[in-house]
Amino acid sequence: MANGGLGDMGSLLKQAQQMQRRLAKLREDLKERVVEGTAGGGAVKVHVNGLSEVLAVKISPEVVDPKDVSMLEDLVVAALAAGIKKAQELHQEEMGKVTGGLNLPGLF
């Protein structure tokens, strides 16, 4: 009977190791997947990967007005917010596939 308990523990450890490998693979995949956030009708674009790392900021020359820097700053912030939100949604969606929809805080 005690042996059955150890078998269950071994099975749990094996499952945990499998999930850990799947999460490591997911992390690699998310690092490569890129979403785009835009503002000002596409005048400002940001590229963010699935780990919410900002990879690039692209600004159309026509929105660069030295007399209205605050407008450009607002557009950059808005594009960043949109890109990060998309990246977080992608991350949650992909994590749900690995964890079966379980919310496991602290995994990454």
MODELLER restraints for C-alpha pairs under 7 A, 6 or more apart:
rsr = mdl.restraints
at = mdl.atoms
rsr.add(forms.Gaussian(group=physical.xy_distance, feature=features.Distance(at['CA:22:A'], at['CA:98:A']), mean=6.89, stdev=0.5))
rsr.add(forms.Gaussian(group=physical.xy_distance, feature=features.Distance(at['CA:30:A'], at['CA:49:A']), mean=6.53, stdev=0.5))
rsr.add(forms.Gaussian(group=physical.xy_distance, feature=features.Distance(at['CA:30:A'], at['CA:50:A']), mean=4.31, stdev=0.5))
rsr.add(forms.Gaussian(group=physical.xy_distance, feature=features.Distance(at['CA:30:A'], at['CA:51:A']), mean=5.98, stdev=0.5))
rsr.add(forms.Gaussian(group=physical.xy_distance, feature=features.Distance(at['CA:31:A'], at['CA:49:A']), mean=5.55, stdev=0.5))
rsr.add(forms.Gaussian(group=physical.xy_distance, feature=features.Distance(at['CA:31:A'], at['CA:50:A']), mean=5.53, stdev=0.5))
rsr.add(forms.Gaussian(group=physical.xy_distance, feature=features.Distance(at['CA:31:A'], at['CA:51:A']), mean=5.74, stdev=0.5))
rsr.add(forms.Gaussian(group=physical.xy_distance, feature=features.Distance(at['CA:32:A'], at['CA:49:A']), mean=6.44, stdev=0.5))
rsr.add(forms.Gaussian(group=physical.xy_distance, feature=features.Distance(at['CA:33:A'], at['CA:49:A']), mean=5.39, stdev=0.5))
rsr.add(forms.Gaussian(group=physical.xy_distance, feature=features.Distance(at['CA:33:A'], at['CA:50:A']), mean=5.63, stdev=0.5))
rsr.add(forms.Gaussian(group=physical.xy_distance, feature=features.Distance(at['CA:34:A'], at['CA:47:A']), mean=6.25, stdev=0.5))
rsr.add(forms.Gaussian(group=physical.xy_distance, feature=features.Distance(at['CA:34:A'], at['CA:48:A']), mean=5.49, stdev=0.5))
rsr.add(forms.Gaussian(group=physical.xy_distance, feature=features.Distance(at['CA:34:A'], at['CA:49:A']), mean=4.25, stdev=0.5))
rsr.add(forms.Gaussian(group=physical.xy_distance, feature=features.Distance(at['CA:34:A'], at['CA:50:A']), mean=6.27, stdev=0.5))
rsr.add(forms.Gaussian(group=physical.xy_distance, feature=features.Distance(at['CA:35:A'], at['CA:47:A']), mean=5.73, stdev=0.5))
rsr.add(forms.Gaussian(group=physical.xy_distance, feature=features.Distance(at['CA:35:A'], at['CA:48:A']), mean=5.42, stdev=0.5))
rsr.add(forms.Gaussian(group=physical.xy_distance, feature=features.Distance(at['CA:35:A'], at['CA:49:A']), mean=6.13, stdev=0.5))
rsr.add(forms.Gaussian(group=physical.xy_distance, feature=features.Distance(at['CA:35:A'], at['CA:83:A']), mean=6.38, stdev=0.5))
rsr.add(forms.Gaussian(group=physical.xy_distance, feature=features.Distance(at['CA:35:A'], at['CA:86:A']), mean=6.54, stdev=0.5))
rsr.add(forms.Gaussian(group=physical.xy_distance, feature=features.Distance(at['CA:35:A'], at['CA:87:A']), mean=6.27, stdev=0.5))
rsr.add(forms.Gaussian(group=physical.xy_distance, feature=features.Distance(at['CA:36:A'], at['CA:45:A']), mean=6.61, stdev=0.5))
rsr.add(forms.Gaussian(group=physical.xy_distance, feature=features.Distance(at['CA:36:A'], at['CA:46:A']), mean=5.55, stdev=0.5))
rsr.add(forms.Gaussian(group=physical.xy_distance, feature=features.Distance(at['CA:36:A'], at['CA:47:A']), mean=4.67, stdev=0.5))
rsr.add(forms.Gaussian(group=physical.xy_distance, feature=features.Distance(at['CA:36:A'], at['CA:48:A']), mean=6.29, stdev=0.5))
rsr.add(forms.Gaussian(group=physical.xy_distance, feature=features.Distance(at['CA:36:A'], at['CA:83:A']), mean=5.30, stdev=0.5))
rsr.add(forms.Gaussian(group=physical.xy_distance, feature=features.Distance(at['CA:37:A'], at['CA:45:A']), mean=5.67, stdev=0.5))
rsr.add(forms.Gaussian(group=physical.xy_distance, feature=features.Distance(at['CA:37:A'], at['CA:46:A']), mean=5.21, stdev=0.5))
rsr.add(forms.Gaussian(group=physical.xy_distance, feature=features.Distance(at['CA:37:A'], at['CA:47:A']), mean=6.57, stdev=0.5))
rsr.add(forms.Gaussian(group=physical.xy_distance, feature=features.Distance(at['CA:37:A'], at['CA:79:A']), mean=4.87, stdev=0.5))
rsr.add(forms.Gaussian(group=physical.xy_distance, feature=features.Distance(at['CA:37:A'], at['CA:80:A']), mean=6.22, stdev=0.5))
rsr.add(forms.Gaussian(group=physical.xy_distance, feature=features.Distance(at['CA:37:A'], at['CA:82:A']), mean=4.69, stdev=0.5))
rsr.add(forms.Gaussian(group=physical.xy_distance, feature=features.Distance(at['CA:37:A'], at['CA:83:A']), mean=3.71, stdev=0.5))
rsr.add(forms.Gaussian(group=physical.xy_distance, feature=features.Distance(at['CA:38:A'], at['CA:44:A']), mean=5.57, stdev=0.5))
rsr.add(forms.Gaussian(group=physical.xy_distance, feature=features.Distance(at['CA:38:A'], at['CA:45:A']), mean=4.44, stdev=0.5))
rsr.add(forms.Gaussian(group=physical.xy_distance, feature=features.Distance(at['CA:38:A'], at['CA:46:A']), mean=6.42, stdev=0.5))
rsr.add(forms.Gaussian(group=physical.xy_distance, feature=features.Distance(at['CA:38:A'], at['CA:79:A']), mean=4.46, stdev=0.5))
rsr.add(forms.Gaussian(group=physical.xy_distance, feature=features.Distance(at['CA:38:A'], at['CA:82:A']), mean=6.66, stdev=0.5))
rsr.add(forms.Gaussian(group=physical.xy_distance, feature=features.Distance(at['CA:39:A'], at['CA:45:A']), mean=6.68, stdev=0.5))
rsr.add(forms.Gaussian(group=physical.xy_distance, feature=features.Distance(at['CA:39:A'], at['CA:75:A']), mean=5.50, stdev=0.5))
rsr.add(forms.Gaussian(group=physical.xy_distance, feature=features.Distance(at['CA:39:A'], at['CA:78:A']), mean=5.94, stdev=0.5))
rsr.add(forms.Gaussian(group=physical.xy_distance, feature=features.Distance(at['CA:39:A'], at['CA:79:A']), mean=4.88, stdev=0.5))
rsr.add(forms.Gaussian(group=physical.xy_distance, feature=features.Distance(at['CA:40:A'], at['CA:75:A']), mean=6.27, stdev=0.5))
rsr.add(forms.Gaussian(group=physical.xy_distance, feature=features.Distance(at['CA:43:A'], at['CA:59:A']), mean=5.94, stdev=0.5))
rsr.add(forms.Gaussian(group=physical.xy_distance, feature=features.Distance(at['CA:43:A'], at['CA:60:A']), mean=5.10, stdev=0.5))
rsr.add(forms.Gaussian(group=physical.xy_distance, feature=features.Distance(at['CA:43:A'], at['CA:63:A']), mean=6.72, stdev=0.5))
rsr.add(forms.Gaussian(group=physical.xy_distance, feature=features.Distance(at['CA:44:A'], at['CA:58:A']), mean=5.74, stdev=0.5))
rsr.add(forms.Gaussian(group=physical.xy_distance, feature=features.Distance(at['CA:44:A'], at['CA:59:A']), mean=4.64, stdev=0.5))
rsr.add(forms.Gaussian(group=physical.xy_distance, feature=features.Distance(at['CA:44:A'], at['CA:60:A']), mean=6.39, stdev=0.5))
rsr.add(forms.Gaussian(group=physical.xy_distance, feature=features.Distance(at['CA:44:A'], at['CA:75:A']), mean=6.38, stdev=0.5))
rsr.add(forms.Gaussian(group=physical.xy_distance, feature=features.Distance(at['CA:44:A'], at['CA:76:A']), mean=6.26, stdev=0.5))
rsr.add(forms.Gaussian(group=physical.xy_distance, feature=features.Distance(at['CA:44:A'], at['CA:79:A']), mean=6.42, stdev=0.5))
rsr.add(forms.Gaussian(group=physical.xy_distance, feature=features.Distance(at['CA:45:A'], at['CA:57:A']), mean=5.79, stdev=0.5))
rsr.add(forms.Gaussian(group=physical.xy_distance, feature=features.Distance(at['CA:45:A'], at['CA:58:A']), mean=5.07, stdev=0.5))
rsr.add(forms.Gaussian(group=physical.xy_distance, feature=features.Distance(at['CA:45:A'], at['CA:59:A']), mean=6.53, stdev=0.5))
rsr.add(forms.Gaussian(group=physical.xy_distance, feature=features.Distance(at['CA:45:A'], at['CA:79:A']), mean=6.03, stdev=0.5))
rsr.add(forms.Gaussian(group=physical.xy_distance, feature=features.Distance(at['CA:46:A'], at['CA:56:A']), mean=5.52, stdev=0.5))
rsr.add(forms.Gaussian(group=physical.xy_distance, feature=features.Distance(at['CA:46:A'], at['CA:57:A']), mean=4.42, stdev=0.5))
rsr.add(forms.Gaussian(group=physical.xy_distance, feature=features.Distance(at['CA:46:A'], at['CA:58:A']), mean=6.20, stdev=0.5))
rsr.add(forms.Gaussian(group=physical.xy_distance, feature=features.Distance(at['CA:46:A'], at['CA:79:A']), mean=6.07, stdev=0.5))
rsr.add(forms.Gaussian(group=physical.xy_distance, feature=features.Distance(at['CA:46:A'], at['CA:80:A']), mean=6.10, stdev=0.5))
rsr.add(forms.Gaussian(group=physical.xy_distance, feature=features.Distance(at['CA:46:A'], at['CA:83:A']), mean=6.37, stdev=0.5))
rsr.add(forms.Gaussian(group=physical.xy_distance, feature=features.Distance(at['CA:47:A'], at['CA:54:A']), mean=6.03, stdev=0.5))
rsr.add(forms.Gaussian(group=physical.xy_distance, feature=features.Distance(at['CA:47:A'], at['CA:55:A']), mean=5.37, stdev=0.5))
rsr.add(forms.Gaussian(group=physical.xy_distance, feature=features.Distance(at['CA:47:A'], at['CA:56:A']), mean=5.10, stdev=0.5))
rsr.add(forms.Gaussian(group=physical.xy_distance, feature=features.Distance(at['CA:47:A'], at['CA:57:A']), mean=6.56, stdev=0.5))
rsr.add(forms.Gaussian(group=physical.xy_distance, feature=features.Distance(at['CA:47:A'], at['CA:83:A']), mean=6.67, stdev=0.5))
rsr.add(forms.Gaussian(group=physical.xy_distance, feature=features.Distance(at['CA:48:A'], at['CA:54:A']), mean=4.43, stdev=0.5))
rsr.add(forms.Gaussian(group=physical.xy_distance, feature=features.Distance(at['CA:48:A'], at['CA:55:A']), mean=5.46, stdev=0.5))
rsr.add(forms.Gaussian(group=physical.xy_distance, feature=features.Distance(at['CA:48:A'], at['CA:83:A']), mean=5.83, stdev=0.5))
rsr.add(forms.Gaussian(group=physical.xy_distance, feature=features.Distance(at['CA:48:A'], at['CA:84:A']), mean=6.44, stdev=0.5))
rsr.add(forms.Gaussian(group=physical.xy_distance, feature=features.Distance(at['CA:48:A'], at['CA:87:A']), mean=6.49, stdev=0.5))
rsr.add(forms.Gaussian(group=physical.xy_distance, feature=features.Distance(at['CA:49:A'], at['CA:55:A']), mean=6.96, stdev=0.5))
rsr.add(forms.Gaussian(group=physical.xy_distance, feature=features.Distance(at['CA:49:A'], at['CA:87:A']), mean=6.25, stdev=0.5))
rsr.add(forms.Gaussian(group=physical.xy_distance, feature=features.Distance(at['CA:50:A'], at['CA:87:A']), mean=4.78, stdev=0.5))
rsr.add(forms.Gaussian(group=physical.xy_distance, feature=features.Distance(at['CA:50:A'], at['CA:88:A']), mean=6.87, stdev=0.5))
rsr.add(forms.Gaussian(group=physical.xy_distance, feature=features.Distance(at['CA:50:A'], at['CA:90:A']), mean=6.29, stdev=0.5))
rsr.add(forms.Gaussian(group=physical.xy_distance, feature=features.Distance(at['CA:50:A'], at['CA:91:A']), mean=5.69, stdev=0.5))
rsr.add(forms.Gaussian(group=physical.xy_distance, feature=features.Distance(at['CA:51:A'], at['CA:87:A']), mean=6.78, stdev=0.5))
rsr.add(forms.Gaussian(group=physical.xy_distance, feature=features.Distance(at['CA:52:A'], at['CA:84:A']), mean=5.56, stdev=0.5))
rsr.add(forms.Gaussian(group=physical.xy_distance, feature=features.Distance(at['CA:52:A'], at['CA:87:A']), mean=5.54, stdev=0.5))
rsr.add(forms.Gaussian(group=physical.xy_distance, feature=features.Distance(at['CA:52:A'], at['CA:88:A']), mean=6.68, stdev=0.5))
rsr.add(forms.Gaussian(group=physical.xy_distance, feature=features.Distance(at['CA:63:A'], at['CA:72:A']), mean=6.77, stdev=0.5))
rsr.add(forms.Gaussian(group=physical.xy_distance, feature=features.Distance(at['CA:64:A'], at['CA:72:A']), mean=6.80, stdev=0.5))
rsr.add(forms.Gaussian(group=physical.xy_distance, feature=features.Distance(at['CA:96:A'], at['CA:102:A']), mean=6.83, stdev=0.5))
